[in-house]
Amino acid sequence: MNISQTIAELTAPDAFFEVVSETFRGREYRVFKHAPQAVTELIQNARGHAEAEFLIYRDQRLRFCDFFAAAESLLGYFQTQGLKPGDRVAIAMKNRPEWLIAFAAAVMGGAVAVPINSWGQRDDLLFALQDSGASWLICDDARGRAVEDFLETERRLLVYQHDAAEPVRGVLFDEALAQEHVGALYEASAEDPCMMLYTSGSTGAPKGVMHRHRPIVQAVFNMMFTGFVAMTIEGARELRGGAEQEKALLNVPLFHGTGLLGSFVLPMVTGQAVVIMPKWDAQEALRLIDRERVTMFSSVPALVKSLLIQDNFDDFDTRSLQRLSSGGAAVPSYLPALVSQRFEEVSNSAGYGMTETLAVGSTASGKLYDMRPKSSGVLSPIIDMRFVDPEGAVLSPGESGEIEMRGITVTEGYWNRPEASAQVLSEEGWLKSGDVGHVDTDGFLFITGRIKEIVIRGGENIFPGDVEQQCYAIDAVQDCVVFGVPDETLGEELVLIVRPKEGESIHEAQMREALQDRLPAYKVPKHIVISTEPLLRGATEKFDKLAIRAQFLAGVSDVNE
């Protein structure tokens, strides 16, 4: 199978996915020629699906026309309250239809949508609101109650429901829709800012990754292209197991680019239905696949495994499922075999990308995935990738080095963070990934390591410095280090090594309890080791995390000097 030739034919002149070189904001990029210029065009085009079912949430079922009617009404409410193009509209809630309606309404009004991590605590929410300069917040009760004293006016807080004795201050989502204003669509340009996604990055506080309209559309077309490559290689797949419509199970948070674009915008464009899960529950996922005849399940490896290892898996009818996608973290070597045990014929897929690239990088599915199941797929036709040594010299093809990417979907930088942007972006637009890898002679990308400190636990980026900072806020702590170690279930888990102050004593359970009060649950380390001796340091007197980590992995209980 000549993959390069197949991609060349699909991107050739006059093809639907024709790729050409064009200038965008002063730089030359390869782009899909026939893609629209703005996200608003994608949204408008999706109106053609009209009566088809779109969103399924518990006992709520919305057709495309229902969805657009709600989005138009919310946009009208926004505009009567003074929404202007360029305003930042923050969204902080668990997955549900109101999240998607709010996103569409904001973009249709020319605003910048700012998805906020709904797993965070009050400080995390406040940071994103203040850093982004959001003038609007659409949220659920839990998030609204956590930050309501920060918000200045009621119009900046839309709450879809409340069941507490003391209602959260703001305007109820349903009440806003009931005012029946019809909003005016903003004619967005290709260069208008559209979305800001927050990422932990490799250092420091979360950073807002700004993306404009045209790059987002290009990223969505890239997802469509990868699906078309698979179909070209293996032929179209007919619906099976009683399925009458393509349906995706939305089980990952919408505040990530992959969940937002892959599980909302792409299905909206292609006329698929989306079955929404507010939080992960393997049994509920199996029930929904069975009941709704779900055809596609895309998630992080940990959740894919969680689904497949259920003791009563065979009690559910999963014959409709024909595409299984795993990404956001390293795919464990045992996972493909586990998938084969559960399904006679299912299309596996994997890929590589970053928040900073709108998840564009490499991907493979179906027979293409089967050719190199340990790879991260083949490179996108609209991304450039190179590999560099520690001094920044570009390596020869096949040599392993830090991955750098350049393309139209690569962000121009972090919101109000010129220094942080300069650390990862060259003047020519090359983005440092912090990941190490190489491309083989057939064009498949292999990720072989990571030089950045970030820990990816179940698809969530965690900066160890954030955990260390909260650890140092505990009075009894003298020194601490946090790092990641491999984990079969979640890809990576956190390890915390703590040295108490002289004359103080602290136990693992006490540390865990103290951190649970300060951190979201997913940031609390799985492994906590208490040390009574100074922690190992290097020549510069910094903690030698690599040496401490190596000792931990070797099973050495004494991690001290």
C-alpha positions in Angstrom: 0.0 0.0 0.0 1.6 3.3 -1.1 0.3 5.8 1.5 2.1 8.7 0.0 0.6 8.1 -3.4 -2.9 7.8 -1.9 -2.6 11.1 0.0 -1.1 12.8 -3.2 -4.1 11.7 -5.2 -6.6 12.9 -2.6 -5.0 16.3 -2.3 -4.3 16.8 -6.1 -5.7 19.7 -8.2 -9.5 19.5 -8.6 -9.9 17.0 -5.8 -12.3 17.8 -3.0 -9.3 17.9 -0.5 -7.0 19.7 -2.9 -4.1 21.3 -1.0 -2.6 24.5 -2.2 -0.1 27.0 -0.9 -1.6 30.3 0.3 -0.6 33.3 2.4 -2.3 33.7 5.8 -1.3 36.6 8.1 2.0 37.1 6.3 3.1 33.5 6.1 2.9 30.8 3.4 1.0 27.7 4.4 -0.5 24.6 2.8 -4.2 24.6 3.1 -7.3 22.7 2.0 -8.4 24.9 -0.9 -12.1 24.2 -0.8 -12.6 24.7 3.0 -14.7 27.7 4.1 -12.9 30.7 5.5 -14.8 30.9 8.9 -16.4 28.7 11.5 -19.6 30.7 11.0 -19.8 29.2 7.5 -19.5 25.7 8.8 -22.2 26.4 11.3 -24.5 27.9 8.7 -23.9 25.0 6.3 -25.0 22.6 9.0 -28.5 24.0 8.9 -29.1 21.8 5.9 -29.4 18.8 8.2 -32.6 20.4 9.6 -34.8 17.5 10.7 -32.0 15.0 11.4 -31.4 14.2 15.1 -28.4 16.0 16.5 -28.0 16.0 20.3 -29.1 13.3 22.7 -28.8 13.9 26.4 -30.6 11.7 28.9 -34.3 12.1 27.9 -33.7 15.2 25.8 -33.4 14.9 22.0 -32.7 17.9 19.8 -32.8 18.0 16.0 -30.5 20.3 14.1 -33.3 22.8 13.6 -34.0 22.7 17.4 -30.3 23.3 18.1 -30.1 26.3 15.8 -33.3 27.8 17.1 -31.9 27.7 20.6 -28.5 29.1 19.5 -30.2 32.0 17.6 -32.4 32.8 20.6 -29.4 32.8 23.0 -27.4 35.0 20.5 -30.4 37.4 20.4 -30.3 37.6 24.3 -26.6 38.2 24.2 -26.9 41.0 21.7 -29.8 42.7 23.6 -27.4 42.7 26.6 -24.6 44.3 24.7 -22.5 41.5 23.3 -19.9 42.8 20.8 -17.6 41.0 18.3 -14.4 40.2 20.0 -15.9 39.8 23.5 -14.7 36.7 25.4 -17.5 34.3 26.4 -16.4 31.8 28.9 -18.1 28.4 29.2 -17.7 26.3 32.3 -19.9 23.3 32.8 -20.1 19.6 32.4 -21.0 18.2 28.9 -24.6 18.9 28.1 -26.6 20.6 25.2 -26.4 24.1 26.8 -22.6 23.9 26.4 -22.8 23.4 22.7 -25.6 26.0 22.3 -23.6 28.6 24.1 -20.5 27.9 22.0 -22.5 28.2 18.7 -24.2 31.4 19.9 -20.9 33.0 20.9 -19.2 32.2 17.6 -22.2 33.3 15.6 -22.1 36.6 17.3 -18.4 37.2 16.6 -17.3 36.6 20.1 -14.3 34.5 21.3 -15.4 31.3 23.0 -13.3 30.4 26.0 -13.9 26.9 27.2 -12.8 26.5 30.9 -11.7 23.4 32.6 -14.8 22.3 34.6 -12.7 20.0 36.7 -10.8 22.8 38.3 -11.4 24.5 41.7 -12.4 28.1 42.3 -8.9 29.4 41.9 -8.6 27.7 38.5 -11.9 29.1 37.3 -11.0 32.6 38.5 -7.6 32.5 36.9 -9.1 31.7 33.5 -11.9 34.3 33.8 -9.4 37.0 34.8 -6.7 36.0 32.4 -9.0 35.8 29.4 -10.8 39.0 30.2 -14.1 37.2 29.8 -17.1 39.5 30.1 -19.6 36.6 30.0 -19.8 33.3 31.7 -22.1 30.5 30.8 -22.0 27.9 33.6 -23.7 25.3 35.7 -24.6 25.7 39.4 -21.4 24.3 40.8 -19.2 26.6 38.7 -21.5 29.6 39.2 -21.5 29.2 42.9 -17.8 29.0 43.1 -17.2 32.3 41.3 -20.3 34.3 41.7 -18.7 36.9 44.0 -16.2 37.7 41.3 -18.8 38.6 38.7 -20.0 42.2 38.6 -23.3 42.1 36.9 -26.1 39.6 36.5 -25.9 39.5 32.7 -22.5 38.0 33.0 -23.7 34.8 34.6 -26.2 32.5 32.8 -27.2 29.5 34.9 -29.3 26.8 33.3 -30.7 25.5 36.5 -30.6 25.7 40.3 -32.0 23.5 43.0 -30.3 25.0 46.1 -32.0 26.9 48.8 -30.1 30.0 47.8 -30.1 30.4 44.0 -26.9 31.4 42.2 -26.9 35.1 41.2 -27.6 35.4 37.5 -30.0 34.8 34.7 -31.3 31.3 34.1 -30.4 29.8 30.7 -34.0 28.8 30.0 -35.2 32.2 30.9 -32.7 33.8 28.4 -34.0 31.5 25.6 -37.6 32.2 26.6 -37.2 35.9 25.7 -37.4 34.8 22.0 -34.9 37.3 20.6 -33.5 36.2 17.2 -29.8 37.1 16.9 -28.1 38.6 13.9 -25.3 36.5 12.5 -21.9 38.2 12.5 -20.0 37.9 9.2 -16.7 36.6 10.5 -13.5 36.9 8.5 -10.8 34.3 8.2 -8.5 36.2 10.5 -11.0 37.0 13.3 -10.2 35.4 16.7 -12.7 32.6 17.4 -11.6 30.4 20.3 -9.2 30.4 23.3 -8.3 27.1 24.8 -6.3 26.8 28.0 -3.4 24.4 28.3 -1.1 23.6 31.2 1.8 23.6 28.8 5.2 22.5 30.1 5.8 25.3 32.5 3.9 27.6 34.8 0.3 28.7 35.0 -2.2 27.7 32.3 -1.9 29.7 29.1 -4.6 30.8 26.7 -4.0 29.4 23.2 -5.7 31.7 20.8 -7.1 30.3 17.5 -8.6 32.2 14.6 -11.5 31.2 12.3 -9.6 29.9 9.3 -7.2 27.6 11.2 -10.1 26.0 13.1 -11.9 25.3 9.8 -8.7 23.8 8.4 -8.4 21.5 11.5 -12.0 20.3 11.0 -11.3 19.6 7.3 -8.2 17.7 8.3 -10.4 15.4 10.4 -12.7 14.9 7.5 -9.6 14.2 5.3 -8.3 11.5 7.6 -11.6 9.8 7.5 -11.7 9.9 3.7 -8.2 8.4 3.6 -9.4 5.4 5.6 -12.5 5.1 3.4 -10.3 5.3 0.3 -8.1 2.5 1.5 -10.7 0.1 2.8 -14.0 1.2 1.2 -17.1 2.7 2.8 -18.5 1.0 5.9 -22.2 0.3 6.0 -24.2 1.0 9.1 -24.7 -2.2 11.1 -26.2 -3.6 14.3 -29.5 -1.7 13.8 -27.9 1.7 13.5 -29.8 4.1 11.2 -27.6 7.2 11.6 -23.9 7.8 12.4 -23.8 8.5 16.2 -20.8 9.6 18.2 -20.6 9.1 22.0 -19.3 12.3 23.5 -17.5 11.1 26.6 -14.5 13.4 27.0 -14.6 17.1 28.2 -15.6 19.7 25.7 -12.9 22.1 27.0 -10.3 20.1 25.1 -9.8 20.8 21.4 -10.2 17.1 20.4 -13.5 16.8 22.2 -14.8 20.1 21.0 -13.8 19.8 17.3 -13.9 16.0 16.9 -17.1 15.3 18.9 -19.1 18.4 18.2 -18.0 20.5 15.3 -17.2 17.6 13.0 -20.5 15.7 13.7 -22.3 19.0 13.2 -20.7 19.5 9.8 -21.2 15.9 8.7 -24.8 15.5 10.0 -24.0 12.9 12.7 -25.8 12.7 16.0 -24.0 13.2 19.3 -24.9 11.2 22.4 -23.7 13.3 25.4 -22.3 11.9 28.6 -21.8 14.6 31.4 -19.2 12.4 33.1 -17.5 9.0 32.5 -19.3 5.9 33.6 -18.4 2.7 31.8 -21.7 1.0 32.5 -23.6 4.0 31.3 -21.5 4.1 28.2 -22.3 0.5 27.4 -26.0 1.2 28.0 -25.9 4.2 25.6 -24.1 2.3 22.9 -26.7 -0.4 23.2 -29.8 1.9 23.4 -28.7 4.5 20.9 -26.9 2.3 18.4 -23.7 4.4 18.7 -21.3 3.9 15.8 -18.2 5.8 17.0 -16.4 5.9 20.3 -13.5 8.2 20.6 -11.7 8.6 24.0 -8.4 8.5 25.8 -6.8 5.0 26.2 -7.8 4.8 29.9 -11.5 5.1 29.1 -11.3 2.8 26.1 -9.8 0.1 28.4 -12.4 0.9 31.1 -15.2 0.2 28.6 -13.7 -3.0 27.3 -12.9 -4.7 30.6 -16.4 -4.5 32.1 -17.3 -8.0 33.4 -20.8 -7.7 31.8 -19.6 -6.3 28.5 -21.3 -9.1 26.6 -24.6 -8.3 28.2 -24.8 -5.3 25.9 -25.4 -5.2 22.2 -22.4 -3.2 20.8 -22.6 -4.5 17.2 -23.4 -1.0 15.9 -19.9 0.3 17.0 -17.6 0.3 14.0 -15.0 3.0 14.8 -12.9 3.1 18.0 -10.5 6.0 18.4 -7.9 6.3 21.1 -5.7 9.4 21.6 -4.6 12.2 24.0 -2.1 9.8 25.7 0.2 7.0 24.8 -1.7 3.9 23.6 -0.8 0.9 25.8 0.7 -2.0 23.8 -2.1 -4.4 25.1 -5.0 -2.2 24.0 -5.2 -3.3 20.3 -5.4 -7.0 21.4 -8.1 -6.2 23.9 -10.1 -4.4 21.2 -9.8 -7.5 19.0 -11.1 -9.7 21.7 -14.3 -7.6 22.0 -15.0 -6.9 18.4 -14.9 -9.0 15.3 -14.4 -6.0 13.0 -13.8 -2.4 14.3 -11.8 0.4 12.9 -9.0 1.4 15.3 -7.4 4.8 15.1 -4.7 6.8 16.9 -3.1 10.2 16.4 -0.8 13.0 17.6 -1.4 16.7 18.0 -1.5 19.5 20.6 -3.8 22.1 21.9 -1.5 24.6 20.1 -2.0 22.8 16.8 -5.8 22.2 17.1 -5.0 18.5 17.4 -3.5 18.5 13.9 -0.3 16.5 13.5 -0.6 12.8 12.5 -3.3 10.2 12.5 -4.2 6.8 11.2 -7.3 4.6 11.3 -8.6 1.3 9.9 -6.2 -0.6 7.8 -3.8 2.3 7.9 -3.6 2.0 11.7 -3.2 -1.8 11.4 0.0 -1.3 9.3 1.8 0.4 12.2 -0.3 0.0 15.4 2.5 1.3 17.6 2.8 4.5 15.6 0.9 7.8 15.8 -0.1 7.6 12.2 1.0 9.5 9.1 1.5 13.3 8.9 -1.3 15.7 8.0 -0.8 17.2 4.5 -1.2 20.7 6.0 1.5 20.4 8.7 5.2 20.6 8.5 7.2 18.5 11.0 10.9 18.4 11.7 13.1 16.9 14.4 15.9 18.7 16.2 18.7 17.9 18.6 19.2 19.6 22.0 21.1 22.4 20.4 18.3 23.0 17.9 20.0 21.5 14.8 17.6 19.8 12.4 18.2 16.1 12.2 18.3 13.9 9.2 15.2 11.9 8.2 14.7 8.9 10.5 16.7 10.3 13.4 14.9 10.8 16.6 14.7 14.3 18.2 12.3 16.9 19.6 9.3 17.3 17.3 8.7 20.8 16.0 5.6 21.7 13.9 4.6 24.5 11.6 1.3 25.0 9.7 -1.8 27.1 9.5 -3.4 25.4 12.5 -0.4 26.2 14.8 -1.2 29.0 17.2 0.4 32.3 16.8 1.1 32.4 20.5 -0.3 32.5 24.0 -2.8 35.2 25.1 -0.9 38.1 26.6 2.2 35.9 27.2 4.9 37.1 24.7 7.7 35.6 26.8 6.0 32.2 27.0 5.2 32.3 23.3 8.8 33.1 22.4 10.0 30.0 24.4 8.1 27.6 22.2 7.6 29.5 18.9 10.5 30.5 16.6 10.3 33.6 14.4 9.6 31.3 11.4 6.6 29.8 13.2 8.1 26.5 14.3 6.4 25.2 17.5 8.4 23.2 20.0 6.4 20.2 21.2 8.5 18.9 24.0 7.9 15.4 22.6 10.6 13.2 21.1 10.1 11.1 18.0 10.9 10.2 14.4 9.2 9.4 11.1 10.0 6.1 9.4 10.6 5.6 5.7 6.8 5.0 5.0 5.9 8.3 6.7 4.6 7.0 10.0 5.3 9.1 13.1 6.6 7.3 16.3 6.7 9.1 19.7 9.6 7.8 21.6 9.9 10.1 24.6 9.3 13.5 26.1 11.7 16.2 27.3 9.1 18.4 28.9 8.0 18.0 32.5 4.3 17.9 31.8 2.5 14.7 32.9 -0.4 13.4 30.8 -2.8 11.5 33.1 -5.8 10.1 31.3 -5.5 12.8 28.6 -5.2 15.7 31.2 -2.1 17.8 31.1 -0.7 18.3 34.7 2.3 20.6 35.4 4.2 19.1 38.4 5.0 22.7 39.5 1.4 23.4 40.2 1.2 20.4 42.6 4.6 21.3 44.2 3.3 24.8 44.9 0.3 23.6 46.7 2.5 21.1 48.6 4.7 23.9 49.8 1.6 25.7 51.2 1.4 22.9 53.8 3.2 24.0 56.9 5.0 20.8 57.7 6.7 20.5 54.3 10.3 21.4 53.8 11.0 20.0 50.3 9.1 18.2 47.7 9.3 17.0 44.1 6.6 15.8 41.8 7.0 13.8 38.6 5.2 11.3 36.4 5.6 7.5 36.0 4.0 5.1 33.6 0.6 3.7 34.5 -1.2 1.0 32.6 -4.6 2.5 33.2 -4.2 6.2 32.8 -0.9 6.4 30.8 0.9 8.3 33.6 0.4 8.9 37.3 1.9 11.5 39.6 4.5 10.7 42.3 5.1 13.1 45.2 8.3 12.8 47.3 8.0 14.9 50.5 10.6 15.9 53.1 9.1 17.3 56.3 10.6 20.3 58.2 13.0 19.5 61.0 11.0 18.5 64.1 7.9 18.0 62.1 6.3 14.7 61.1 3.7 14.0 58.5 2.0 10.9 57.1 1.0 10.0 53.6 -2.7 10.1 54.6 -2.3 13.6 56.0 -0.6 14.8 52.9 -3.2 13.3 50.7 -6.0 14.9 52.7 -4.3 18.3 52.7 -3.8 18.2 48.9 -7.4 17.1 48.3 -8.5 20.4 49.9 -6.2 22.3 47.6 -6.2 20.5 44.2 -8.7 19.0 41.8 -8.9 15.3 42.3 -7.1 14.4 39.1 -4.0 16.4 40.3 -3.6 14.6 43.6 -0.6 12.2 43.3 -1.4 8.5 43.3 2.0 7.8 45.0 3.2 9.8 48.0 6.5 9.0 49.7 7.7 10.6 52.9 11.4 11.1 53.2 13.3 11.9 56.4 16.6 12.9 54.6 17.5 15.7 52.1 16.3 15.0 48.6 18.9 14.3 45.9 20.2 17.4 44.2 22.3 18.0 41.1 25.4 20.1 40.5 23.3 23.3 40.3 21.6 22.5 43.7 18.3 21.9 41.9 16.5 18.7 42.8 17.6 15.9 40.4 14.2 14.7 39.4 15.5 12.3 36.8 17.6 10.5 39.3 14.9 10.5 42.0 12.4 9.2 39.4 14.8 6.5 38.2 15.2 5.3 41.8 11.4 5.2 42.3 10.9 3.2 39.1 13.6 0.8 40.2 11.6 0.1 43.3 14.2 1.7 45.7 12.4 2.8 48.8 15.2 5.1 49.9 15.0 8.0 47.5 17.4 10.1 49.4 21.1 10.9 49.3 
